[in-house]
Amino acid sequence: MGAYALRRILWIPVTVILITMIVFLMVRFIPGNVIDLLMTQLQTTTGQAAITRAQIAHSLGLDVPIYVQYGRWVGNIIVHGSFGNSFIGNQAVLPEIEAALPVTAELGILAIIISIIISIPIGVYSAIRQDTIQDYLWRGLSVVLISVPAFWIGTMIMIYPAIWWGWSPPMQLIPFAKDPIGNLGMFILPAFVLGTSMTGGTMRMTRTMMLEVLRQDYIRTAWSKGLKERVVVTRHAMRNALIPVITIIGMQIPMIVGGSVIIEQIFSLPGLGRLMLAAINERDYPTVSGINVFVAVFVIIINILVDIAYGWLDPRIHYQ
């Protein structure tokens, strides 16, 4: 296991280099041109039309070939640990990411916890009570959770309480260090919306795998020994059934960033998703590239941890 993990870690730099190439090129395919956008803003705000496109391109470093731009960007990351400055505002990108990261991280951690707390117990219970009324109800709920978009649930939570009771979630970020209870109260609703969007698939996968494991010979042997249901389920069945479920959860974790784009916008949370959306609208290439590289490295690390978790859950799994 240690040698396998080491090999995976050694491949991280190669993967990251390929990711930087893809990200750097893809963001430049976004429709629109940042130079035109800046010229329009300058003419609107200052009324100055003397600034030319060439001057703006030179100030942003866009007047050189694309491979030179890429070399400067990567070199800046390696040498200075910086993703450069944003085109809009000329502020360093890394501090903006560092400021938005705790918001998205807290939202994602709470969403995953909520998803696991809801989906795994219900999936296990639905499997051990197969074809009962409770099983049909929980299966129906999982279909509803898969079908209903998270942004619709979030929008309804924002609109109807405000109409019926004059209440709406806090719109200003409450720091955890300043008010932990207020911070949790602010994040619990968006985390619930984001978590329930992942719950349906995990619930169905847990039920399916539990049913498969419960039909195995060693489970029947455990029943024949007279072991209690709790012991059979928790000690013998769940550990093997959770291996594919861990895969699903590992795949859902990177989706949190994508889902948070909408949820953070609805609930006015200044996280990575909202920062990414603003950067795309402004054609801010350094910010978009920096966030994508940061998220890609995070996804790589999560995939390694998920693979290592397989061996912990099932000692029979060996990596060569």
Contacts in CASP RR format, 6 or more apart in sequence:
PFRMAT RR
TARGET T0000
AUTHOR 0000-0000-0000
METHOD contacts of the structure
MODEL  1
MGAYALRRILWIPVTVILITMIVFLMVRFIPGNVIDLLMTQLQTTTGQAA
ITRAQIAHSLGLDVPIYVQYGRWVGNIIVHGSFGNSFIGNQAVLPEIEAA
LPVTAELGILAIIISIIISIPIGVYSAIRQDTIQDYLWRGLSVVLISVPA
FWIGTMIMIYPAIWWGWSPPMQLIPFAKDPIGNLGMFILPAFVLGTSMTG
GTMRMTRTMMLEVLRQDYIRTAWSKGLKERVVVTRHAMRNALIPVITIIG
MQIPMIVGGSVIIEQIFSLPGLGRLMLAAINERDYPTVSGINVFVAVFVI
IINILVDIAYGWLDPRIHYQ
1 308 0 8 1.000
1 311 0 8 1.000
1 318 0 8 1.000
1 319 0 8 1.000
3 319 0 8 1.000
4 307 0 8 1.000
4 319 0 8 1.000
4 320 0 8 1.000
5 304 0 8 1.000
5 308 0 8 1.000
8 304 0 8 1.000
8 307 0 8 1.000
9 304 0 8 1.000
12 297 0 8 1.000
12 300 0 8 1.000
15 300 0 8 1.000
16 293 0 8 1.000
16 296 0 8 1.000
16 297 0 8 1.000
16 300 0 8 1.000
17 74 0 8 1.000
19 292 0 8 1.000
19 293 0 8 1.000
19 296 0 8 1.000
19 297 0 8 1.000
20 70 0 8 1.000
20 73 0 8 1.000
20 74 0 8 1.000
20 77 0 8 1.000
20 289 0 8 1.000
20 293 0 8 1.000
21 70 0 8 1.000
23 288 0 8 1.000
23 289 0 8 1.000
23 290 0 8 1.000
23 292 0 8 1.000
23 293 0 8 1.000
23 296 0 8 1.000
24 69 0 8 1.000
24 70 0 8 1.000
24 73 0 8 1.000
24 289 0 8 1.000
25 66 0 8 1.000
27 285 0 8 1.000
27 288 0 8 1.000
27 289 0 8 1.000
27 292 0 8 1.000
28 66 0 8 1.000
28 285 0 8 1.000
30 280 0 8 1.000
30 283 0 8 1.000
30 288 0 8 1.000
32 283 0 8 1.000
33 283 0 8 1.000
34 60 0 8 1.000
34 62 0 8 1.000
34 87 0 8 1.000
34 282 0 8 1.000
34 283 0 8 1.000
34 284 0 8 1.000
34 285 0 8 1.000
35 53 0 8 1.000
35 56 0 8 1.000
35 57 0 8 1.000
35 60 0 8 1.000
35 62 0 8 1.000
37 282 0 8 1.000
37 283 0 8 1.000
38 56 0 8 1.000
38 87 0 8 1.000
38 88 0 8 1.000
39 51 0 8 1.000
39 53 0 8 1.000
39 56 0 8 1.000
42 48 0 8 1.000
42 51 0 8 1.000
43 49 0 8 1.000
54 63 0 8 1.000
57 63 0 8 1.000
60 87 0 8 1.000
61 69 0 8 1.000
61 72 0 8 1.000
62 69 0 8 1.000
73 83 0 8 1.000
73 84 0 8 1.000
73 286 0 8 1.000
73 289 0 8 1.000
76 82 0 8 1.000
76 83 0 8 1.000
76 84 0 8 1.000
77 83 0 8 1.000
77 293 0 8 1.000
81 94 0 8 1.000
82 92 0 8 1.000
82 93 0 8 1.000
82 94 0 8 1.000
83 92 0 8 1.000
83 93 0 8 1.000
83 94 0 8 1.000
83 97 0 8 1.000
83 286 0 8 1.000
83 287 0 8 1.000
83 289 0 8 1.000
83 290 0 8 1.000
83 293 0 8 1.000
84 92 0 8 1.000
84 93 0 8 1.000
84 94 0 8 1.000
84 286 0 8 1.000
85 91 0 8 1.000
85 92 0 8 1.000
85 93 0 8 1.000
85 286 0 8 1.000
86 92 0 8 1.000
86 93 0 8 1.000
86 96 0 8 1.000
86 279 0 8 1.000
86 284 0 8 1.000
86 286 0 8 1.000
86 287 0 8 1.000
87 282 0 8 1.000
87 283 0 8 1.000
87 284 0 8 1.000
87 285 0 8 1.000
87 286 0 8 1.000
87 287 0 8 1.000
88 282 0 8 1.000
88 284 0 8 1.000
93 286 0 8 1.000
93 287 0 8 1.000
93 290 0 8 1.000
96 275 0 8 1.000
96 287 0 8 1.000
97 272 0 8 1.000
97 275 0 8 1.000
97 290 0 8 1.000
97 291 0 8 1.000
97 294 0 8 1.000
99 270 0 8 1.000
100 270 0 8 1.000
100 271 0 8 1.000
100 272 0 8 1.000
100 273 0 8 1.000
100 274 0 8 1.000
100 275 0 8 1.000
101 271 0 8 1.000
101 272 0 8 1.000
101 294 0 8 1.000
103 173 0 8 1.000
103 264 0 8 1.000
103 269 0 8 1.000
103 270 0 8 1.000
103 271 0 8 1.000
103 272 0 8 1.000
104 256 0 8 1.000
104 257 0 8 1.000
104 260 0 8 1.000
104 264 0 8 1.000
104 271 0 8 1.000
104 272 0 8 1.000
104 273 0 8 1.000
106 176 0 8 1.000
106 183 0 8 1.000
106 187 0 8 1.000
107 187 0 8 1.000
107 190 0 8 1.000
107 191 0 8 1.000
107 194 0 8 1.000
107 256 0 8 1.000
107 260 0 8 1.000
107 263 0 8 1.000
107 264 0 8 1.000
107 269 0 8 1.000
107 271 0 8 1.000
108 191 0 8 1.000
108 194 0 8 1.000
108 256 0 8 1.000
108 260 0 8 1.000
110 187 0 8 1.000
110 188 0 8 1.000
110 191 0 8 1.000
111 191 0 8 1.000
111 192 0 8 1.000
111 194 0 8 1.000
111 195 0 8 1.000
111 198 0 8 1.000
111 256 0 8 1.000
112 195 0 8 1.000
112 198 0 8 1.000
112 249 0 8 1.000
112 252 0 8 1.000
112 253 0 8 1.000
112 256 0 8 1.000
114 191 0 8 1.000
114 192 0 8 1.000
114 195 0 8 1.000
114 196 0 8 1.000
114 199 0 8 1.000
115 195 0 8 1.000
115 196 0 8 1.000
115 198 0 8 1.000
115 199 0 8 1.000
115 202 0 8 1.000
115 249 0 8 1.000
115 252 0 8 1.000
116 202 0 8 1.000
116 249 0 8 1.000
118 195 0 8 1.000
118 196 0 8 1.000
118 199 0 8 1.000
118 203 0 8 1.000
119 198 0 8 1.000
119 199 0 8 1.000
119 200 0 8 1.000
119 201 0 8 1.000
119 202 0 8 1.000
119 203 0 8 1.000
119 206 0 8 1.000
120 202 0 8 1.000
120 203 0 8 1.000
120 206 0 8 1.000
120 242 0 8 1.000
120 245 0 8 1.000
122 138 0 8 1.000
122 141 0 8 1.000
122 142 0 8 1.000
122 203 0 8 1.000
122 206 0 8 1.000
123 138 0 8 1.000
123 203 0 8 1.000
123 204 0 8 1.000
123 206 0 8 1.000
123 207 0 8 1.000
123 210 0 8 1.000
124 206 0 8 1.000
124 207 0 8 1.000
124 210 0 8 1.000
124 233 0 8 1.000
124 238 0 8 1.000
124 241 0 8 1.000
125 134 0 8 1.000
125 138 0 8 1.000
126 134 0 8 1.000
126 135 0 8 1.000
126 138 0 8 1.000
126 139 0 8 1.000
126 203 0 8 1.000
126 207 0 8 1.000
127 206 0 8 1.000
127 207 0 8 1.000
127 208 0 8 1.000
127 210 0 8 1.000
127 211 0 8 1.000
127 214 0 8 1.000
128 210 0 8 1.000
128 214 0 8 1.000
128 229 0 8 1.000
128 233 0 8 1.000
129 135 0 8 1.000
130 211 0 8 1.000
138 203 0 8 1.000
138 207 0 8 1.000
139 204 0 8 1.000
139 207 0 8 1.000
141 200 0 8 1.000
141 203 0 8 1.000
142 199 0 8 1.000
142 200 0 8 1.000
142 201 0 8 1.000
142 203 0 8 1.000
142 204 0 8 1.000
142 207 0 8 1.000
143 200 0 8 1.000
145 196 0 8 1.000
145 197 0 8 1.000
145 199 0 8 1.000
145 200 0 8 1.000
145 201 0 8 1.000
145 203 0 8 1.000
146 200 0 8 1.000
146 201 0 8 1.000
146 204 0 8 1.000
149 197 0 8 1.000
150 193 0 8 1.000
150 194 0 8 1.000
150 195 0 8 1.000
150 196 0 8 1.000
150 197 0 8 1.000
150 259 0 8 1.000
150 262 0 8 1.000
150 263 0 8 1.000
151 262 0 8 1.000
151 263 0 8 1.000
151 266 0 8 1.000
153 193 0 8 1.000
153 196 0 8 1.000
153 197 0 8 1.000
154 189 0 8 1.000
154 190 0 8 1.000
154 193 0 8 1.000
154 263 0 8 1.000
154 266 0 8 1.000
154 267 0 8 1.000
155 266 0 8 1.000
157 169 0 8 1.000
157 189 0 8 1.000
157 193 0 8 1.000
158 168 0 8 1.000
158 169 0 8 1.000
158 266 0 8 1.000
158 267 0 8 1.000
161 167 0 8 1.000
161 168 0 8 1.000
162 168 0 8 1.000
169 186 0 8 1.000
169 189 0 8 1.000
169 190 0 8 1.000
169 267 0 8 1.000
170 182 0 8 1.000
170 185 0 8 1.000
170 186 0 8 1.000
171 267 0 8 1.000
171 268 0 8 1.000
172 268 0 8 1.000
173 186 0 8 1.000
173 269 0 8 1.000
173 270 0 8 1.000
174 182 0 8 1.000
174 183 0 8 1.000
174 186 0 8 1.000
175 183 0 8 1.000
176 183 0 8 1.000
176 184 0 8 1.000
187 269 0 8 1.000
189 267 0 8 1.000
190 263 0 8 1.000
190 264 0 8 1.000
190 266 0 8 1.000
190 267 0 8 1.000
190 269 0 8 1.000
193 263 0 8 1.000
194 256 0 8 1.000
194 259 0 8 1.000
194 260 0 8 1.000
194 263 0 8 1.000
197 259 0 8 1.000
198 252 0 8 1.000
198 255 0 8 1.000
201 248 0 8 1.000
202 245 0 8 1.000
202 248 0 8 1.000
202 249 0 8 1.000
202 252 0 8 1.000
205 244 0 8 1.000
205 245 0 8 1.000
205 248 0 8 1.000
206 241 0 8 1.000
206 242 0 8 1.000
206 245 0 8 1.000
209 241 0 8 1.000
209 242 0 8 1.000
209 243 0 8 1.000
209 244 0 8 1.000
209 245 0 8 1.000
210 237 0 8 1.000
210 238 0 8 1.000
210 241 0 8 1.000
212 241 0 8 1.000
213 219 0 8 1.000
213 237 0 8 1.000
213 240 0 8 1.000
213 241 0 8 1.000
214 237 0 8 1.000
218 236 0 8 1.000
219 232 0 8 1.000
219 236 0 8 1.000
219 237 0 8 1.000
222 231 0 8 1.000
222 232 0 8 1.000
222 236 0 8 1.000
223 232 0 8 1.000
239 313 0 8 1.000
239 314 0 8 1.000
240 313 0 8 1.000
240 314 0 8 1.000
242 313 0 8 1.000
243 310 0 8 1.000
243 313 0 8 1.000
243 314 0 8 1.000
246 306 0 8 1.000
246 309 0 8 1.000
246 310 0 8 1.000
246 313 0 8 1.000
247 306 0 8 1.000
249 306 0 8 1.000
250 302 0 8 1.000
250 303 0 8 1.000
250 306 0 8 1.000
253 299 0 8 1.000
253 302 0 8 1.000
254 295 0 8 1.000
254 298 0 8 1.000
254 299 0 8 1.000
254 302 0 8 1.000
257 272 0 8 1.000
257 273 0 8 1.000
257 295 0 8 1.000
258 273 0 8 1.000
259 273 0 8 1.000
260 269 0 8 1.000
260 271 0 8 1.000
260 272 0 8 1.000
260 273 0 8 1.000
260 274 0 8 1.000
261 273 0 8 1.000
261 274 0 8 1.000
261 276 0 8 1.000
261 277 0 8 1.000
263 269 0 8 1.000
264 270 0 8 1.000
264 271 0 8 1.000
264 272 0 8 1.000
264 273 0 8 1.000
264 274 0 8 1.000
265 273 0 8 1.000
265 274 0 8 1.000
265 277 0 8 1.000
272 291 0 8 1.000
272 294 0 8 1.000
272 295 0 8 1.000
273 291 0 8 1.000
275 287 0 8 1.000
275 291 0 8 1.000
276 287 0 8 1.000
276 288 0 8 1.000
276 291 0 8 1.000
278 284 0 8 1.000
279 287 0 8 1.000
279 288 0 8 1.000
279 291 0 8 1.000
280 288 0 8 1.000
307 319 0 8 1.000
310 317 0 8 1.000
311 317 0 8 1.000
311 319 0 8 1.000
END
